[in-house]
Amino acid sequence: MSRSTDSLVLGGRPVARRFGAINLRGLAQMYTREMVRGFKIWGITLAAPTVRALLFASVFGLAIDRPDVTMGGLAFMEFLLPGLVAVAALERAFQSSAFSIVYDKTEGIFTDLAMLPLTPGEIVLGYAAASVSAALIVGAIVWAALLPVGGALPQAPLVLAFFVAAGALMVGLFSQITGLWARKWDYLESVQTFIFLPFVFLSGVFFSIDELSAAAQPFARANPVFYIVDGIRFSITGQADADPWTGAAVCFGFIVVLWVVVYRLFAAGYRMKS
Amino acid sequence: METTEPSRHAGAPRVREFGHVNWRGVWTLYHREVKRFLKVFTQTIAAPVVTTLLFYTIFSVALENRVGSVGTVSFVVFLAPGLIMMTILQNSFANTSSSIMVSKVQGNIVDVLMPPISPLEMMCAYIAGGVTRGMIVAAAATTVMLFLVDLPFANPPAIVFFAVTASVMLALLGMIGGIWAEKFDHMAAITNFVIVPLSFLSGTFYSIERLPETWQYVAQFNPFFYAIDGFRYGFIGQGDAGFWLGAAVMLGMDMLLFLIVHRMLATGYKLKS
């Protein structure tokens, strides 16, 4: 009965529990919770994006009436399939933290997070790590599912992993901001439909941005998702619209800015302690 | 005292009487159904229009110059009616299914089951709610499309006929889904694995003739195909299936589903048990 509480009492006096520089156990707990929560409903988190990617592949495949149709210097399907992998991975990253946070809010248990012996930095890291792992898992599964319909082995697997992870981290951090801001599910759905989806769909998943009019070009190149999709396509096919190093730098810049913002929000207790 | 006990004056309390149809009850439920989606119109009207527009953009930018004409019309003219019909299908389904689902989860479904309203009246109100949402979204999406595509209106009555019958079909399917599903996961599964694939693979983006022969045969059994094909026929004056066959399939499906839903409501399947 009392043994477990006694373990904190040394020399007759209670002492605070101590951690190293990072509360690794707490971080691992939080990471595990996020992963279990995401993949418990694997029908929605794994099967649904796979089905959707296959649907997009089939409707584009069927709509194209000649075999020699190209896009951005590649056969059309060669161009499209890496983009579909990117969409699936980024969608998972977006839906990870935000949905988890809003779920906790509606259940009234979100403030529990503020009471844990976790620093704001550790909380951000826990959510971000779960977003990135989930995106890598979904990306890998969708990529494998697309192999029989014309998918290709990546030419640079490490670069592929880098861009999926960097993209998932960027979107995952954005997802944390969205989750903190959202008071209800409606808010989340709005951000998804009016911000996330347009950024992703118009990022060059389905067409090379060279197809856009000259006036639209600067906007397309200002979209950070473009660099992620382009990087993922580069690592699979070796063909890119932009320089991959530029892409990596853009991703890095956005990640730093978003990380600082999310950290500040958690540290200030935005819509959590207020 | 007097106002709360009016029936005392006439002696024994009396049962309130209706004519053959409880018009007020039907109207009230319909009104609730419409207010339910209008209150969150950014999600229920603006979001589908934006999504339709996004689909139009990606398919037209990617394929407009790469795919020749489909039949006698250009790819975008072929595409636009299909996209509008897709959004009708998805929104009519979403309206009835989410309404019943939310009522079940929140426990206020009894408020719909208790009033003096027959199963037939109840389903008419739900269907009318789903059709209203479908038509509002369709009108909004069509208006936006007109800025982008030069859509002919070859046969307006056919456009309206297929829009309404398809909307009724999906409102009924939504009721079946809403009654059957026990959790939001079930609902998401129906949407992701049934409704979306059926609407994607039913000829929105390509003519059914593009399919291999066996799949063409299979596609003929997909009622969504007739909805999209007939609706497109109304705009461009040509279709894969022909007007009469399409109209017969739509009316037949509507009647069949109507009987099924009526049976479910009359027996109280999963609602009263």
Chai-1 contact restraints between the chains, C-beta under 6 A:
chainA,res_idxA,chainB,res_idxB,connection_type,confidence,min_distance_angstrom,max_distance_angstrom,comment,restraint_id
A,I41,B,D185,contact,1.0,0.0,6.0,A-B,restraint_1
A,G43,B,A189,contact,1.0,0.0,6.0,A-B,restraint_2
A,I44,B,A188,contact,1.0,0.0,6.0,A-B,restraint_3
A,A48,B,N192,contact,1.0,0.0,6.0,A-B,restraint_4
A,L55,B,F200,contact,1.0,0.0,6.0,A-B,restraint_5
A,V59,B,F200,contact,1.0,0.0,6.0,A-B,restraint_6
A,V59,B,F205,contact,1.0,0.0,6.0,A-B,restraint_7
A,L62,B,Y206,contact,1.0,0.0,6.0,A-B,restraint_8
A,L62,B,R210,contact,1.0,0.0,6.0,A-B,restraint_9
A,A63,B,L63,contact,1.0,0.0,6.0,A-B,restraint_10
A,A63,B,V67,contact,1.0,0.0,6.0,A-B,restraint_11
A,A63,B,F205,contact,1.0,0.0,6.0,A-B,restraint_12
A,A63,B,Y206,contact,1.0,0.0,6.0,A-B,restraint_13
A,D65,B,V67,contact,1.0,0.0,6.0,A-B,restraint_14
A,V69,B,R66,contact,1.0,0.0,6.0,A-B,restraint_15
A,E189,B,Q43,contact,1.0,0.0,6.0,A-B,restraint_16
A,S190,B,T42,contact,1.0,0.0,6.0,A-B,restraint_17
A,T193,B,A47,contact,1.0,0.0,6.0,A-B,restraint_18
A,T193,B,V50,contact,1.0,0.0,6.0,A-B,restraint_19
A,F201,B,L54,contact,1.0,0.0,6.0,A-B,restraint_20
A,F201,B,I58,contact,1.0,0.0,6.0,A-B,restraint_21
A,F206,B,I58,contact,1.0,0.0,6.0,A-B,restraint_22
A,F206,B,A62,contact,1.0,0.0,6.0,A-B,restraint_23
A,F207,B,V61,contact,1.0,0.0,6.0,A-B,restraint_24
A,F207,B,A62,contact,1.0,0.0,6.0,A-B,restraint_25
A,E211,B,V61,contact,1.0,0.0,6.0,A-B,restraint_26
